[in-house]
Each structure stands twice: as C-alpha cells, then as structure tokens.
Amino acid sequence: MGLICPTCFDEFDLGQIKLSRKLNEDLTIPIMYYFQLLGLAQGLSPQEVGLHMHKTKTDEVVKKLVGVS
C-alpha cells in the first residue's frame, strides 16, 4: 500500500499489527510512503529509503521491486 500522509502511514503500519494480535490473524500488508516508492524507482536502495525502519516487514515487496529472486 502506498501512502503519502504520515498519519495514515502510522495508522496502517502500526494499526495492522495491533489488529493482527487482536484477531489472531496474519495481517502483513507492506505499507510504504509514495516517496519511498519513488526513490526505489529512481535507483535508491531499500536501505537508503528507510524500508528497514517499518514495523510491517517489506521484504517480499522489495524482492519483487528490485528483481531479487
């Protein structure tokens, strides 16, 4: 999910972890800022755009975006 609003980002990134615990389900939709996606498209690394700092893991989508199998 790509977002531009910092408040929305926090709600979705942390919120789905809380909801996942409450419902006892695996809710792991990767949440990214639009600007992070833009940086990746321009050749920046996932580390450079800060994807390692997210609460919800972005590993799977990063693999697809950068073409790593």
CHARMM-style PDB file with segment names, atoms N, HN, CA, C and O in Angstrom:
ATOM      1  N   MET     1       0.854  -1.155   0.000  1.00  0.00      PROA
ATOM      2  CA  MET     1       0.000   0.000   0.000  1.00  0.00      PROA
ATOM      3  C   MET     1       0.909   1.229   0.000  1.00  0.00      PROA
ATOM      4  O   MET     1       1.787   1.350   0.854  1.00  0.00      PROA
ATOM      5  N   GLY     2       0.711   2.106  -0.916  1.00  0.00      PROA
ATOM      6  HN  GLY     2      -0.003   2.008  -1.610  1.00  0.00      PROA
ATOM      7  CA  GLY     2       1.486   3.335  -0.979  1.00  0.00      PROA
ATOM      8  C   GLY     2       0.694   4.507  -0.428  1.00  0.00      PROA
ATOM      9  O   GLY     2      -0.436   4.751  -0.851  1.00  0.00      PROA
ATOM     10  N   LEU     3       1.274   5.225   0.505  1.00  0.00      PROA
ATOM     11  HN  LEU     3       2.192   5.027   0.849  1.00  0.00      PROA
ATOM     12  CA  LEU     3       0.603   6.351   1.153  1.00  0.00      PROA
ATOM     13  C   LEU     3       1.483   7.589   1.105  1.00  0.00      PROA
ATOM     14  O   LEU     3       2.701   7.487   0.963  1.00  0.00      PROA
ATOM     15  N   ILE     4       0.867   8.753   1.223  1.00  0.00      PROA
ATOM     16  HN  ILE     4      -0.123   8.835   1.338  1.00  0.00      PROA
ATOM     17  CA  ILE     4       1.618   9.997   1.257  1.00  0.00      PROA
ATOM     18  C   ILE     4       1.480  10.711   2.601  1.00  0.00      PROA
ATOM     19  O   ILE     4       2.300  11.565   2.935  1.00  0.00      PROA
ATOM     20  N   CYS     5       0.476  10.376   3.351  1.00  0.00      PROA
ATOM     21  HN  CYS     5      -0.191   9.682   3.079  1.00  0.00      PROA
ATOM     22  CA  CYS     5       0.187  11.033   4.624  1.00  0.00      PROA
ATOM     23  C   CYS     5       0.889  10.313   5.786  1.00  0.00      PROA
ATOM     24  O   CYS     5       0.681   9.113   5.967  1.00  0.00      PROA
ATOM     25  N   PRO     6       1.714  11.015   6.574  1.00  0.00      PROA
ATOM     26  CA  PRO     6       2.404  10.374   7.697  1.00  0.00      PROA
ATOM     27  C   PRO     6       1.462   9.779   8.743  1.00  0.00      PROA
ATOM     28  O   PRO     6       1.747   8.722   9.305  1.00  0.00      PROA
ATOM     29  N   THR     7       0.360  10.443   9.001  1.00  0.00      PROA
ATOM     30  HN  THR     7       0.128  11.302   8.544  1.00  0.00      PROA
ATOM     31  CA  THR     7      -0.604   9.924   9.976  1.00  0.00      PROA
ATOM     32  C   THR     7      -1.235   8.638   9.469  1.00  0.00      PROA
ATOM     33  O   THR     7      -1.393   7.678  10.223  1.00  0.00      PROA
ATOM     34  N   CYS     8      -1.592   8.621   8.210  1.00  0.00      PROA
ATOM     35  HN  CYS     8      -1.464   9.401   7.598  1.00  0.00      PROA
ATOM     36  CA  CYS     8      -2.167   7.407   7.614  1.00  0.00      PROA
ATOM     37  C   CYS     8      -1.154   6.278   7.643  1.00  0.00      PROA
ATOM     38  O   CYS     8      -1.497   5.129   7.924  1.00  0.00      PROA
ATOM     39  N   PHE     9       0.100   6.612   7.350  1.00  0.00      PROA
ATOM     40  HN  PHE     9       0.379   7.545   7.121  1.00  0.00      PROA
ATOM     41  CA  PHE     9       1.160   5.604   7.387  1.00  0.00      PROA
ATOM     42  C   PHE     9       1.241   4.967   8.774  1.00  0.00      PROA
ATOM     43  O   PHE     9       1.257   3.742   8.892  1.00  0.00      PROA
ATOM     44  N   ASP    10       1.292   5.777   9.806  1.00  0.00      PROA
ATOM     45  HN  ASP    10       1.280   6.772   9.710  1.00  0.00      PROA
ATOM     46  CA  ASP    10       1.362   5.251  11.172  1.00  0.00      PROA
ATOM     47  C   ASP    10       0.161   4.389  11.501  1.00  0.00      PROA
ATOM     48  O   ASP    10       0.300   3.327  12.109  1.00  0.00      PROA
ATOM     49  N   GLU    11      -1.019   4.841  11.102  1.00  0.00      PROA
ATOM     50  HN  GLU    11      -1.132   5.703  10.608  1.00  0.00      PROA
ATOM     51  CA  GLU    11      -2.244   4.086  11.384  1.00  0.00      PROA
ATOM     52  C   GLU    11      -2.217   2.709  10.728  1.00  0.00      PROA
ATOM     53  O   GLU    11      -2.582   1.711  11.349  1.00  0.00      PROA
ATOM     54  N   PHE    12      -1.782   2.661   9.471  1.00  0.00      PROA
ATOM     55  HN  PHE    12      -1.485   3.472   8.966  1.00  0.00      PROA
ATOM     56  CA  PHE    12      -1.760   1.384   8.766  1.00  0.00      PROA
ATOM     57  C   PHE    12      -0.587   0.508   9.198  1.00  0.00      PROA
ATOM     58  O   PHE    12      -0.752  -0.701   9.359  1.00  0.00      PROA
ATOM     59  N   ASP    13       0.592   1.095   9.388  1.00  0.00      PROA
ATOM     60  HN  ASP    13       0.726   2.077   9.257  1.00  0.00      PROA
ATOM     61  CA  ASP    13       1.775   0.311   9.740  1.00  0.00      PROA
ATOM     62  C   ASP    13       1.630  -0.295  11.132  1.00  0.00      PROA
ATOM     63  O   ASP    13       1.800  -1.503  11.296  1.00  0.00      PROA
ATOM     64  N   LEU    14       1.324   0.511  12.122  1.00  0.00      PROA
ATOM     65  HN  LEU    14       1.186   1.492  11.988  1.00  0.00      PROA
ATOM     66  CA  LEU    14       1.150   0.014  13.488  1.00  0.00      PROA
ATOM     67  C   LEU    14      -0.228  -0.607  13.706  1.00  0.00      PROA
ATOM     68  O   LEU    14      -0.373  -1.595  14.426  1.00  0.00      PROA
ATOM     69  N   GLY    15      -1.227  -0.014  13.074  1.00  0.00      PROA
ATOM     70  HN  GLY    15      -1.109   0.788  12.488  1.00  0.00      PROA
ATOM     71  CA  GLY    15      -2.599  -0.464  13.264  1.00  0.00      PROA
ATOM     72  C   GLY    15      -2.829  -1.901  12.861  1.00  0.00      PROA
ATOM     73  O   GLY    15      -3.559  -2.629  13.534  1.00  0.00      PROA
ATOM     74  N   GLN    16      -2.207  -2.322  11.755  1.00  0.00      PROA
ATOM     75  HN  GLN    16      -1.614  -1.731  11.208  1.00  0.00      PROA
ATOM     76  CA  GLN    16      -2.448  -3.702  11.346  1.00  0.00      PROA
ATOM     77  C   GLN    16      -1.749  -4.699  12.267  1.00  0.00      PROA
ATOM     78  O   GLN    16      -2.187  -5.844  12.380  1.00  0.00      PROA
ATOM     79  N   ILE    17      -0.679  -4.284  12.919  1.00  0.00      PROA
ATOM     80  HN  ILE    17      -0.323  -3.354  12.828  1.00  0.00      PROA
ATOM     81  CA  ILE    17      -0.029  -5.156  13.907  1.00  0.00      PROA
ATOM     82  C   ILE    17      -0.958  -5.333  15.113  1.00  0.00      PROA
ATOM     83  O   ILE    17      -1.148  -6.444  15.609  1.00  0.00      PROA
ATOM     84  N   LYS    18      -1.524  -4.232  15.568  1.00  0.00      PROA
ATOM     85  HN  LYS    18      -1.370  -3.330  15.166  1.00  0.00      PROA
ATOM     86  CA  LYS    18      -2.467  -4.309  16.697  1.00  0.00      PROA
ATOM     87  C   LYS    18      -3.683  -5.152  16.338  1.00  0.00      PROA
ATOM     88  O   LYS    18      -4.121  -5.991  17.126  1.00  0.00      PROA
ATOM     89  N   LEU    19      -4.223  -4.926  15.147  1.00  0.00      PROA
ATOM     90  HN  LEU    19      -3.867  -4.245  14.508  1.00  0.00      PROA
ATOM     91  CA  LEU    19      -5.398  -5.673  14.704  1.00  0.00      PROA
ATOM     92  C   LEU    19      -5.066  -7.151  14.508  1.00  0.00      PROA
ATOM     93  O   LEU    19      -5.878  -8.023  14.818  1.00  0.00      PROA
ATOM     94  N   SER    20      -3.889  -7.419  14.002  1.00  0.00      PROA
ATOM     95  HN  SER    20      -3.229  -6.711  13.750  1.00  0.00      PROA
ATOM     96  CA  SER    20      -3.447  -8.793  13.805  1.00  0.00      PROA
ATOM     97  C   SER    20      -3.405  -9.551  15.134  1.00  0.00      PROA
ATOM     98  O   SER    20      -3.821 -10.706  15.214  1.00  0.00      PROA
ATOM     99  N   ARG    21      -2.899  -8.888  16.167  1.00  0.00      PROA
ATOM    100  HN  ARG    21      -2.560  -7.950  16.102  1.00  0.00      PROA
ATOM    101  CA  ARG    21      -2.849  -9.510  17.501  1.00  0.00      PROA
ATOM    102  C   ARG    21      -4.250  -9.728  18.063  1.00  0.00      PROA
ATOM    103  O   ARG    21      -4.548 -10.764  18.657  1.00  0.00      PROA
ATOM    104  N   LYS    22      -5.103  -8.722  17.861  1.00  0.00      PROA
ATOM    105  HN  LYS    22      -4.861  -7.880  17.379  1.00  0.00      PROA
ATOM    106  CA  LYS    22      -6.462  -8.803  18.394  1.00  0.00      PROA
ATOM    107  C   LYS    22      -7.264  -9.919  17.722  1.00  0.00      PROA
ATOM    108  O   LYS    22      -7.987 -10.653  18.395  1.00  0.00      PROA
ATOM    109  N   LEU    23      -7.140 -10.048  16.396  1.00  0.00      PROA
ATOM    110  HN  LEU    23      -6.552  -9.452  15.850  1.00  0.00      PROA
ATOM    111  CA  LEU    23      -7.902 -11.049  15.654  1.00  0.00      PROA
ATOM    112  C   LEU    23      -7.183 -12.387  15.548  1.00  0.00      PROA
ATOM    113  O   LEU    23      -7.747 -13.364  15.055  1.00  0.00      PROA
ATOM    114  N   ASN    24      -5.931 -12.428  16.013  1.00  0.00      PROA
ATOM    115  HN  ASN    24      -5.473 -11.635  16.414  1.00  0.00      PROA
ATOM    116  CA  ASN    24      -5.107 -13.628  15.915  1.00  0.00      PROA
ATOM    117  C   ASN    24      -4.987 -14.096  14.459  1.00  0.00      PROA
ATOM    118  O   ASN    24      -5.118 -15.282  14.158  1.00  0.00      PROA
ATOM    119  N   GLU    25      -4.738 -13.143  13.577  1.00  0.00      PROA
ATOM    120  HN  GLU    25      -4.632 -12.179  13.821  1.00  0.00      PROA
ATOM    121  CA  GLU    25      -4.566 -13.418  12.148  1.00  0.00      PROA
ATOM    122  C   GLU    25      -3.284 -12.753  11.670  1.00  0.00      PROA
ATOM    123  O   GLU    25      -2.788 -11.811  12.288  1.00  0.00      PROA
ATOM    124  N   ASP    26      -2.760 -13.256  10.571  1.00  0.00      PROA
ATOM    125  HN  ASP    26      -3.163 -14.021  10.070  1.00  0.00      PROA
ATOM    126  CA  ASP    26      -1.541 -12.697   9.996  1.00  0.00      PROA
ATOM    127  C   ASP    26      -1.903 -11.604   8.985  1.00  0.00      PROA
ATOM    128  O   ASP    26      -2.229 -11.895   7.834  1.00  0.00      PROA
ATOM    129  N   LEU    27      -1.843 -10.364   9.422  1.00  0.00      PROA
ATOM    130  HN  LEU    27      -1.579 -10.127  10.357  1.00  0.00      PROA
ATOM    131  CA  LEU    27      -2.114  -9.230   8.547  1.00  0.00      PROA
ATOM    132  C   LEU    27      -0.784  -8.525   8.281  1.00  0.00      PROA
ATOM    133  O   LEU    27      -0.281  -7.796   9.136  1.00  0.00      PROA
ATOM    134  N   THR    28      -0.231  -8.740   7.117  1.00  0.00      PROA
ATOM    135  HN  THR    28      -0.640  -9.332   6.423  1.00  0.00      PROA
ATOM    136  CA  THR    28       1.087  -8.176   6.822  1.00  0.00      PROA
ATOM    137  C   THR    28       1.103  -7.498   5.458  1.00  0.00      PROA
ATOM    138  O   THR    28       1.869  -7.892   4.578  1.00  0.00      PROA
ATOM    139  N   ILE    29       0.287  -6.510   5.281  1.00  0.00      PROA
ATOM    140  HN  ILE    29      -0.335  -6.190   5.995  1.00  0.00      PROA
ATOM    141  CA  ILE    29       0.298  -5.733   4.041  1.00  0.00      PROA
ATOM    142  C   ILE    29       1.422  -4.711   4.162  1.00  0.00      PROA
ATOM    143  O   ILE    29       1.389  -3.863   5.054  1.00  0.00      PROA
ATOM    144  N   PRO    30       2.419  -4.778   3.275  1.00  0.00      PROA
ATOM    145  CA  PRO    30       3.513  -3.808   3.354  1.00  0.00      PROA
ATOM    146  C   PRO    30       3.008  -2.386   3.089  1.00  0.00      PROA
ATOM    147  O   PRO    30       2.291  -2.144   2.118  1.00  0.00      PROA
ATOM    148  N   ILE    31       3.383  -1.471   3.948  1.00  0.00      PROA
ATOM    149  HN  ILE    31       3.965  -1.668   4.737  1.00  0.00      PROA
ATOM    150  CA  ILE    31       2.988  -0.075   3.832  1.00  0.00      PROA
ATOM    151  C   ILE    31       4.223   0.738   3.485  1.00  0.00      PROA
ATOM    152  O   ILE    31       5.255   0.617   4.145  1.00  0.00      PROA
ATOM    153  N   MET    32       4.121   1.567   2.448  1.00  0.00      PROA
ATOM    154  HN  MET    32       3.282   1.665   1.912  1.00  0.00      PROA
ATOM    155  CA  MET    32       5.253   2.395   2.036  1.00  0.00      PROA
ATOM    156  C   MET    32       4.788   3.794   1.693  1.00  0.00      PROA
ATOM    157  O   MET    32       3.676   4.013   1.211  1.00  0.00      PROA
ATOM    158  N   TYR    33       5.679   4.728   1.960  1.00  0.00      PROA
ATOM    159  HN  TYR    33       6.581   4.550   2.351  1.00  0.00      PROA
ATOM    160  CA  TYR    33       5.420   6.098   1.528  1.00  0.00      PROA
ATOM    161  C   TYR    33       5.573   6.183   0.015  1.00  0.00      PROA
ATOM    162  O   TYR    33       6.392   5.481  -0.577  1.00  0.00      PROA
ATOM    163  N   TYR    34       4.795   7.030  -0.589  1.00  0.00      PROA
ATOM    164  HN  TYR    34       4.129   7.600  -0.107  1.00  0.00      PROA
ATOM    165  CA  TYR    34       4.919   7.289  -2.024  1.00  0.00      PROA
ATOM    166  C   TYR    34       6.356   7.672  -2.371  1.00  0.00      PROA
ATOM    167  O   TYR    34       6.893   7.234  -3.388  1.00  0.00      PROA
ATOM    168  N   PHE    35       6.973   8.489  -1.522  1.00  0.00      PROA
ATOM    169  HN  PHE    35       6.537   8.845  -0.695  1.00  0.00      PROA
ATOM    170  CA  PHE    35       8.327   8.961  -1.797  1.00  0.00      PROA
ATOM    171  C   PHE    35       9.357   7.834  -1.701  1.00  0.00      PROA
ATOM    172  O   PHE    35      10.397   7.886  -2.359  1.00  0.00      PROA
ATOM    173  N   GLN    36       9.073   6.824  -0.890  1.00  0.00      PROA
ATOM    174  HN  GLN    36       8.228   6.782  -0.356  1.00  0.00      PROA
ATOM    175  CA  GLN    36       9.953   5.667  -0.842  1.00  0.00      PROA
ATOM    176  C   GLN    36       9.851   4.875  -2.142  1.00  0.00      PROA
ATOM    177  O   GLN    36      10.860   4.426  -2.686  1.00  0.00      PROA
ATOM    178  N   LEU    37       8.647   4.712  -2.626  1.00  0.00      PROA
ATOM    179  HN  LEU    37       7.828   5.077  -2.184  1.00  0.00      PROA
ATOM    180  CA  LEU    37       8.461   4.028  -3.906  1.00  0.00      PROA
ATOM    181  C   LEU    37       9.125   4.802  -5.033  1.00  0.00      PROA
ATOM    182  O   LEU    37       9.737   4.212  -5.923  1.00  0.00      PROA
ATOM    183  N   LEU    38       9.007   6.104  -4.993  1.00  0.00      PROA
ATOM    184  HN  LEU    38       8.510   6.583  -4.270  1.00  0.00      PROA
ATOM    185  CA  LEU    38       9.641   6.954  -5.993  1.00  0.00      PROA
ATOM    186  C   LEU    38      11.165   6.808  -5.926  1.00  0.00      PROA
ATOM    187  O   LEU    38      11.822   6.707  -6.962  1.00  0.00      PROA
ATOM    188  N   GLY    39      11.720   6.796  -4.729  1.00  0.00      PROA
ATOM    189  HN  GLY    39      11.186   6.878  -3.887  1.00  0.00      PROA
ATOM    190  CA  GLY    39      13.157   6.611  -4.562  1.00  0.00      PROA
ATOM    191  C   GLY    39      13.631   5.273  -5.098  1.00  0.00      PROA
ATOM    192  O   GLY    39      14.675   5.195  -5.745  1.00  0.00      PROA
ATOM    193  N   LEU    40      12.867   4.214  -4.832  1.00  0.00      PROA
ATOM    194  HN  LEU    40      12.019   4.277  -4.307  1.00  0.00      PROA
ATOM    195  CA  LEU    40      13.216   2.898  -5.359  1.00  0.00      PROA
ATOM    196  C   LEU    40      13.177   2.903  -6.886  1.00  0.00      PROA
ATOM    197  O   LEU    40      14.042   2.314  -7.535  1.00  0.00      PROA
ATOM    198  N   ALA    41      12.187   3.558  -7.447  1.00  0.00      PROA
ATOM    199  HN  ALA    41      11.484   4.036  -6.920  1.00  0.00      PROA
ATOM    200  CA  ALA    41      12.064   3.648  -8.908  1.00  0.00      PROA
ATOM    201  C   ALA    41      13.229   4.416  -9.522  1.00  0.00      PROA
ATOM    202  O   ALA    41      13.584   4.192 -10.679  1.00  0.00      PROA
ATOM    203  N   GLN    42      13.816   5.311  -8.757  1.00  0.00      PROA
ATOM    204  HN  GLN    42      13.528   5.493  -7.816  1.00  0.00      PROA
ATOM    205  CA  GLN    42      14.934   6.106  -9.258  1.00  0.00      PROA
ATOM    206  C   GLN    42      16.287   5.469  -8.958  1.00  0.00      PROA
ATOM    207  O   GLN    42      17.328   6.058  -9.248  1.00  0.00      PROA
ATOM    208  N   GLY    43      16.278   4.265  -8.378  1.00  0.00      PROA
ATOM    209  HN  GLY    43      15.432   3.786  -8.143  1.00  0.00      PROA
ATOM    210  CA  GLY    43      17.512   3.522  -8.191  1.00  0.00      PROA
ATOM    211  C   GLY    43      18.094   3.530  -6.792  1.00  0.00      PROA
ATOM    212  O   GLY    43      19.167   2.968  -6.577  1.00  0.00      PROA
ATOM    213  N   LEU    44      17.423   4.147  -5.834  1.00  0.00      PROA
ATOM    214  HN  LEU    44      16.551   4.604  -6.008  1.00  0.00      PROA
ATOM    215  CA  LEU    44      17.912   4.109  -4.457  1.00  0.00      PROA
ATOM    216  C   LEU    44      17.685   2.716  -3.882  1.00  0.00      PROA
ATOM    217  O   LEU    44      16.789   1.991  -4.315  1.00  0.00      PROA
ATOM    218  N   SER    45      18.495   2.356  -2.914  1.00  0.00      PROA
ATOM    219  HN  SER    45      19.223   2.944  -2.562  1.00  0.00      PROA
ATOM    220  CA  SER    45      18.348   1.040  -2.287  1.00  0.00      PROA
ATOM    221  C   SER    45      17.237   1.087  -1.237  1.00  0.00      PROA
ATOM    222  O   SER    45      16.877   2.162  -0.756  1.00  0.00      PROA
ATOM    223  N   PRO    46      16.695  -0.079  -0.885  1.00  0.00      PROA
ATOM    224  CA  PRO    46      15.682  -0.126   0.180  1.00  0.00      PROA
ATOM    225  C   PRO    46      16.204   0.473   1.488  1.00  0.00      PROA
ATOM    226  O   PRO    46      15.452   1.110   2.225  1.00  0.00      PROA
ATOM    227  N   GLN    47      17.478   0.270   1.770  1.00  0.00      PROA
ATOM    228  HN  GLN    47      18.089  -0.248   1.171  1.00  0.00      PROA
ATOM    229  CA  GLN    47      18.093   0.832   2.981  1.00  0.00      PROA
ATOM    230  C   GLN    47      18.109   2.361   2.913  1.00  0.00      PROA
ATOM    231  O   GLN    47      17.825   3.032   3.906  1.00  0.00      PROA
ATOM    232  N   GLU    48      18.440   2.906   1.743  1.00  0.00      PROA
ATOM    233  HN  GLU    48      18.670   2.361   0.937  1.00  0.00      PROA
ATOM    234  CA  GLU    48      18.531   4.360   1.584  1.00  0.00      PROA
ATOM    235  C   GLU    48      17.185   5.057   1.765  1.00  0.00      PROA
ATOM    236  O   GLU    48      17.129   6.194   2.233  1.00  0.00      PROA
ATOM    237  N   VAL    49      16.104   4.375   1.393  1.00  0.00      PROA
ATOM    238  HN  VAL    49      16.150   3.451   1.012  1.00  0.00      PROA
ATOM    239  CA  VAL    49      14.782   4.995   1.538  1.00  0.00      PROA
ATOM    240  C   VAL    49      14.133   4.660   2.883  1.00  0.00      PROA
ATOM    241  O   VAL    49      13.030   5.124   3.169  1.00  0.00      PROA
ATOM    242  N   GLY    50      14.811   3.855   3.711  1.00  0.00      PROA
ATOM    243  HN  GLY    50      15.707   3.477   3.479  1.00  0.00      PROA
ATOM    244  CA  GLY    50      14.339   3.616   5.070  1.00  0.00      PROA
ATOM    245  C   GLY    50      13.325   2.503   5.256  1.00  0.00      PROA
ATOM    246  O   GLY    50      12.598   2.495   6.249  1.00  0.00      PROA
ATOM    247  N   LEU    51      13.261   1.567   4.327  1.00  0.00      PROA
ATOM    248  HN  LEU    51      13.852   1.573   3.520  1.00  0.00      PROA
ATOM    249  CA  LEU    51      12.272   0.495   4.467  1.00  0.00      PROA
ATOM    250  C   LEU    51      12.563  -0.417   5.659  1.00  0.00      PROA
ATOM    251  O   LEU    51      11.660  -1.095   6.148  1.00  0.00      PROA
ATOM    252  N   HSD    52      13.793  -0.441   6.126  1.00  0.00      PROA
ATOM    253  HN  HSD    52      14.526   0.110   5.729  1.00  0.00      PROA
ATOM    254  CA  HSD    52      14.148  -1.275   7.276  1.00  0.00      PROA
ATOM    255  C   HSD    52      13.571  -0.730   8.584  1.00  0.00      PROA
ATOM    256  O   HSD    52      13.611  -1.408   9.610  1.00  0.00      PROA
ATOM    257  N   MET    53      13.042   0.472   8.550  1.00  0.00      PROA
ATOM    258  HN  MET    53      13.009   1.023   7.716  1.00  0.00      PROA
ATOM    259  CA  MET    53      12.516   1.090   9.765  1.00  0.00      PROA
ATOM    260  C   MET    53      11.011   0.856   9.960  1.00  0.00      PROA
ATOM    261  O   MET    53      10.447   1.283  10.968  1.00  0.00      PROA
ATOM    262  N   HSD    54      10.373   0.198   9.026  1.00  0.00      PROA
ATOM    263  HN  HSD    54      10.831  -0.149   8.207  1.00  0.00      PROA
ATOM    264  CA  HSD    54       8.939  -0.043   9.114  1.00  0.00      PROA
ATOM    265  C   HSD    54       8.627  -1.132  10.125  1.00  0.00      PROA
ATOM    266  O   HSD    54       9.431  -2.039  10.339  1.00  0.00      PROA
ATOM    267  N   LYS    55       7.475  -1.042  10.736  1.00  0.00      PROA
ATOM    268  HN  LYS    55       6.822  -0.305  10.563  1.00  0.00      PROA
ATOM    269  CA  LYS    55       7.021  -2.074  11.677  1.00  0.00      PROA
ATOM    270  C   LYS    55       6.581  -3.316  10.909  1.00  0.00      PROA
ATOM    271  O   LYS    55       6.926  -4.436  11.286  1.00  0.00      PROA
ATOM    272  N   THR    56       5.824  -3.122   9.837  1.00  0.00      PROA
ATOM    273  HN  THR    56       5.544  -2.212   9.531  1.00  0.00      PROA
ATOM    274  CA  THR    56       5.388  -4.219   8.989  1.00  0.00      PROA
ATOM    275  C   THR    56       6.503  -4.505   7.992  1.00  0.00      PROA
ATOM    276  O   THR    56       6.964  -3.593   7.304  1.00  0.00      PROA
ATOM    277  N   LYS    57       6.935  -5.732   7.907  1.00  0.00      PROA
ATOM    278  HN  LYS    57       6.561  -6.472   8.466  1.00  0.00      PROA
ATOM    279  CA  LYS    57       8.056  -6.096   7.050  1.00  0.00      PROA
ATOM    280  C   LYS    57       7.736  -5.869   5.569  1.00  0.00      PROA
ATOM    281  O   LYS    57       6.634  -6.154   5.101  1.00  0.00      PROA
ATOM    282  N   THR    58       8.724  -5.352   4.857  1.00  0.00      PROA
ATOM    283  HN  THR    58       9.620  -5.121   5.238  1.00  0.00      PROA
ATOM    284  CA  THR    58       8.566  -5.048   3.435  1.00  0.00      PROA
ATOM    285  C   THR    58       9.445  -5.932   2.561  1.00  0.00      PROA
ATOM    286  O   THR    58       9.611  -5.652   1.374  1.00  0.00      PROA
ATOM    287  N   ASP    59      10.010  -6.997   3.128  1.00  0.00      PROA
ATOM    288  HN  ASP    59       9.874  -7.224   4.092  1.00  0.00      PROA
ATOM    289  CA  ASP    59      10.975  -7.834   2.423  1.00  0.00      PROA
ATOM    290  C   ASP    59      10.444  -8.408   1.106  1.00  0.00      PROA
ATOM    291  O   ASP    59      11.123  -8.344   0.081  1.00  0.00      PROA
ATOM    292  N   GLU    60       9.249  -8.958   1.135  1.00  0.00      PROA
ATOM    293  HN  GLU    60       8.697  -9.010   1.967  1.00  0.00      PROA
ATOM    294  CA  GLU    60       8.709  -9.609  -0.065  1.00  0.00      PROA
ATOM    295  C   GLU    60       8.478  -8.620  -1.202  1.00  0.00      PROA
ATOM    296  O   GLU    60       8.803  -8.915  -2.352  1.00  0.00      PROA
ATOM    297  N   VAL    61       7.931  -7.474  -0.898  1.00  0.00      PROA
ATOM    298  HN  VAL    61       7.667  -7.235   0.036  1.00  0.00      PROA
ATOM    299  CA  VAL    61       7.674  -6.497  -1.953  1.00  0.00      PROA
ATOM    300  C   VAL    61       8.980  -5.903  -2.463  1.00  0.00      PROA
ATOM    301  O   VAL    61       9.081  -5.577  -3.646  1.00  0.00      PROA
ATOM    302  N   VAL    62       9.968  -5.755  -1.612  1.00  0.00      PROA
ATOM    303  HN  VAL    62       9.886  -6.020  -0.651  1.00  0.00      PROA
ATOM    304  CA  VAL    62      11.275  -5.246  -2.035  1.00  0.00      PROA
ATOM    305  C   VAL    62      11.922  -6.234  -3.011  1.00  0.00      PROA
ATOM    306  O   VAL    62      12.490  -5.826  -4.024  1.00  0.00      PROA
ATOM    307  N   LYS    63      11.837  -7.519  -2.709  1.00  0.00      PROA
ATOM    308  HN  LYS    63      11.376  -7.850  -1.886  1.00  0.00      PROA
ATOM    309  CA  LYS    63      12.384  -8.528  -3.611  1.00  0.00      PROA
ATOM    310  C   LYS    63      11.767  -8.395  -5.006  1.00  0.00      PROA
ATOM    311  O   LYS    63      12.467  -8.487  -6.015  1.00  0.00      PROA
ATOM    312  N   LYS    64      10.473  -8.181  -5.049  1.00  0.00      PROA
ATOM    313  HN  LYS    64       9.905  -8.106  -4.230  1.00  0.00      PROA
ATOM    314  CA  LYS    64       9.801  -8.039  -6.345  1.00  0.00      PROA
ATOM    315  C   LYS    64      10.170  -6.733  -7.041  1.00  0.00      PROA
ATOM    316  O   LYS    64      10.324  -6.698  -8.262  1.00  0.00      PROA
ATOM    317  N   LEU    65      10.308  -5.681  -6.281  1.00  0.00      PROA
ATOM    318  HN  LEU    65      10.183  -5.709  -5.289  1.00  0.00      PROA
ATOM    319  CA  LEU    65      10.631  -4.374  -6.868  1.00  0.00      PROA
ATOM    320  C   LEU    65      12.040  -4.311  -7.415  1.00  0.00      PROA
ATOM    321  O   LEU    65      12.263  -3.717  -8.470  1.00  0.00      PROA
ATOM    322  N   VAL    66      12.990  -4.903  -6.731  1.00  0.00      PROA
ATOM    323  HN  VAL    66      12.810  -5.385  -5.874  1.00  0.00      PROA
ATOM    324  CA  VAL    66      14.375  -4.818  -7.172  1.00  0.00      PROA
ATOM    325  C   VAL    66      14.804  -6.024  -7.998  1.00  0.00      PROA
ATOM    326  O   VAL    66      15.943  -6.090  -8.459  1.00  0.00      PROA
ATOM    327  N   GLY    67      13.906  -6.967  -8.183  1.00  0.00      PROA
ATOM    328  HN  GLY    67      12.981  -6.914  -7.808  1.00  0.00      PROA
ATOM    329  CA  GLY    67      14.185  -8.097  -9.055  1.00  0.00      PROA
ATOM    330  C   GLY    67      15.068  -9.170  -8.459  1.00  0.00      PROA
ATOM    331  O   GLY    67      15.742  -9.891  -9.194  1.00  0.00      PROA
ATOM    332  N   VAL    68      15.080  -9.290  -7.160  1.00  0.00      PROA
ATOM    333  HN  VAL    68      14.532  -8.705  -6.563  1.00  0.00      PROA
ATOM    334  CA  VAL    68      15.855 -10.326  -6.496  1.00  0.00      PROA
ATOM    335  C   VAL    68      14.962 -11.551  -6.332  1.00  0.00      PROA
ATOM    336  O   VAL    68      13.817 -11.433  -5.894  1.00  0.00      PROA
ATOM    337  N   SER    69      15.481 -12.721  -6.680  1.00  0.00      PROA
ATOM    338  HN  SER    69      16.410 -12.816  -7.036  1.00  0.00      PROA
ATOM    339  CA  SER    69      14.653 -13.929  -6.526  1.00  0.00      PROA
ATOM    340  C   SER    69      15.012 -14.719  -5.302  1.00  0.00      PROA
ATOM    341  OT1 SER    69      14.405 -15.758  -5.038  1.00  0.00      PROA
TER     342      SER     69
END
